[in-house]
Amino acid sequence: MYFVIVVPILIILAVIIFRKKSKPDLSLTHLQSLQPSLKKLLDSHIDYYHRLTPRDKKRFESQVAGFLNYVRLEGVGTEISDLDRIMIASAAIIPIFGLGEWEYGNLTSVILYPDTFDHKYRFEGNERSIQGMVGSGYMNGQMILSRPSLEKGFSPMSGKENTAIHEFVHLVDKSDGATDGVPENLIAHEYALPWLKLMHQEMHRIEKGHSDINPYALTNEAEFLAVASEYFFEKPDQFKTKHPELYAQLSNIFRQKPANS
């Protein structure tokens, strides 16, 4: 009787295991393809892309292609080039790359100016807004960037700053309804207060001149998140060495660890 019961069970288990082993890996089959010319620009201009594994590069390419399909890019007094497209889309995908199928539901278009711009429209942010802004009020759903700041952010001389990434982090922060430095969609409730405490501690260090984080982070908590995130993505190894606690917190928020070590 024992034999009669056990053998069928073993056969069923063997079939299940065989099917699992035989099942093809479909996880990459649904990815969108990126034009070869755009892929070359990714390879030659986006350092973040270089640090990815071959598998993650394919996923990054797919998300860039997806972003370009659902967000309109417009130029004011300038034509949008393929390089503009790649840099804007990369800046959008970098902060959300660890978040699965995340899309910017609060963004419909990115408007690119050939130079800096004035305060004609109502946007979030203060001094930094002459380089990039996230719209509010009747401009809600729109982002404005200047080409010089976009290009500088992805140049070898960018240092710890990337204006486009900065503005897209504001959109991630804003996705819960408030641009306040605490993206509640990404932070479990019990971690919100520790994150705020760590932010305020570092803001105090910046104020005292004891931190290498850009003093613009002192503007408010939302700007601290955006400024620290630029540093986190642009110079992850340096950021991890100098700010290990912040690195750990941002790794949890963005679900990725960009540092090599």
N, C-alpha and C positions, 0 to 999 in steps of 0.2 A: 504493500500500500504506500509506504514511504517513497519507494522507487517510482511508483506511478505518478505521484504528486510532484516530486522534485524534478524529474526529467523534463516534463512540459514547461515548468517554470524556467529551467536552465535554457531551454530552447528559445523561449520568448525573450529572455535577457540577452541571449547571443544575437538574436535578430535586431533588437533595439540598438545594441552596441555597434553592430555592423552598419546599420542605417546611419547612425551618428557619424561613424568614421567615413562612410561613403558620401555623405551629404556634402555637396560643394559649398565653399565659402561664398555666400551671396552678399556679404556685408559691403562689398565695394561695387557690386553690379548696378546699383541704383544711382551711382554718382553721376553728376552732370559733367560733361566734357568742356574743357576750356580751349579756346582757339590756340593753335600752336604758337602764333605770334605773341599772344598774351602770356602764354606759359614761358616763353623765352624772356619776356620782360620781368616776370616773377623771379626767374632764376638769376637775372642780372642786377636787380635792384632791391629785392626784399630779403634782408638778412635773416629775419625771423623764419622765412620759408627755408633757407639753407640749413637751419638747425633742426629741421624736422626729419623724421625717418621717411624712407621711400613711401611707406604706406600712408603716413600722415600727410605727406606732400600731395598725394592723390586726393585725399579728403579736403585739404586746404584749397586745391584747385577747384574742386567741385563747389565748395562754399563761396568762393570768389565768383564763379560763374553764376551761381544762384543769386547772389547779391546784385550782380549786374543785370539780372533779369527782372528783379522786383523793385529796384530803386532807380529812379530817373536821375541822370546826371546832366546838368545844364551849365553852359558857360555864359558869363556876362561879359560881352566885349572880347570874347576869346572862344576858340574852338576847343572842344574836349578831345585830347589826344589819347591814344591807347595807353601811354604811360600814366596819364592822369587817371584813367579808369583803373589800372592795376594798383596804383598807390592808394586811391580812395577805397577801393574794395578791400585791399589788404588791411588798411587801417581799421576797417569795419569788422573784419573777420578775426583779427588777432585777439581782441578782448573776449570774444565769444567762442573761440575755437574749442574750448574744453566743455562747452555747455550743450553739446548734442545738436539738436535740430533748431536751435534758437534762431529767430529772425527778428529784425527790428520792426515791430508792429507800430512803433511811434515815429517812423520815418518814411516819407514818400519821395523826397528828392534831396539831392546835394547840389548846391549852386556854387560854382567855382568862379572866383574873380581873378583877373590877371595880376592884381596887386592887392594891397591892404584896402580896407573899406571903412566908411564912417559908421556912425550910430543912427542911421536913418530908420532902421527897424528896431523893434523891441526884442532883444535877445537876452539869454541868460549869460552871466559872466560880466566881468568888468574890463580891466585893461587888456586882458588876454583876448578879448572879443574882436580886436582889430585884425586878428589872424584867423580866428575861427569862432563860430557861434552856433548854438543850438536854438532853434526858434521857439517862441512861446506866443501866446495870444493868437492873433490871426495868422501868424507865421508858424504855428505849431505843425510839426511834421517835416520841417525843412531845416537843413544845415547849410551854413555858408562857410566856405574855406577860401583862403587865398593861395594861389599857386606857389608863390615863394615859400610860404610856411609848409605847404604840403611837400614840396621837393626837399626842403631842408631836413624835414623829419626823417626822410629815407636816405639822406646822403651819408657818406662815411664820417662826416664832421658833425653829425647831429648831436652827439653826446648823449645826454639823458632825456632829451626833449623830442616830442613828436606831437605837434598840434592836432593832427587828424585823429590819432589814437586818443588823445585827451578828450576831444569832442565826442567820440563814439563811446567812451567810458561814461560821459555825462548821460548819454542816451540809455545805456545799461542801467545806470543809477536811477534814471527817471522812469524806467519801465514799471516801477511799483506805484507810480503816481506822484512821487516827490523826489526832487533832486536835492538830496540831503547828505550824501556821502555814505549812506547805509542802504545798499541795494537789497531790500528785504526779500526779493525773489530768490536771492542767492545766499543769504545768510540766515541760518537757523536762528530762531528767536533768542535762544540762550547765548548765542555768540555776538549778538548785536551790542550789548553793553561792553563786553571786553574789547570789541573792535573800536568803539567810541573812546574808551579809556586809553587805548594804545595810540589812537590818533591824537588825542589831546596831549599825551605825554610827548609825542614827537613834535607837535606844534610848539610846545614849550621849548624844546631843544632847538628848534629852528629859530625861534624868537631870541634865544640866548646866543645864537651863532655857533651852536654845537652840532649842527647837522648839515650834510651836504645836499639835502633836498631843497629844491627851488623855493625861496621865500614866498612865492605866489601861493603856495599851499596854505599860507596863513589866512587867506581871504575868508574861507569858511570850510566846513567839513566836506562839502561837495568838491571844492577845488583841491582839497588835500587828497581825496581819493583819486581824482583825475591826474594830478601831478605825480603822485606816488606810483600810479599805474604806468605812466609814461616811462619812468625810471625802471620799474619792474620788467617791462617788456623790452626796452631798448638796451639796458645794461644789466641783465638778470644776474650774472655772476657777481658783479660789483655790488649790486643791491643786496644780494643774499649775504655777502660778506659783511657789509656795513650795517645792514638792517635785518638781521635774521628773523626777528619776531614779526616785523611787517611783511617780510617775504613769505613767512608761513601763513599769515592771515590772508594775503592776497592770493596765494596758491589755493587756499580753501575757497575763496570767493570766486575766482575765475576757473577753478578745477584744472589747473595746469601748473607745471613746474618748469619754467623756461630755462633755468640755470643748468649748465652742463654738469655741475658737481652736486 
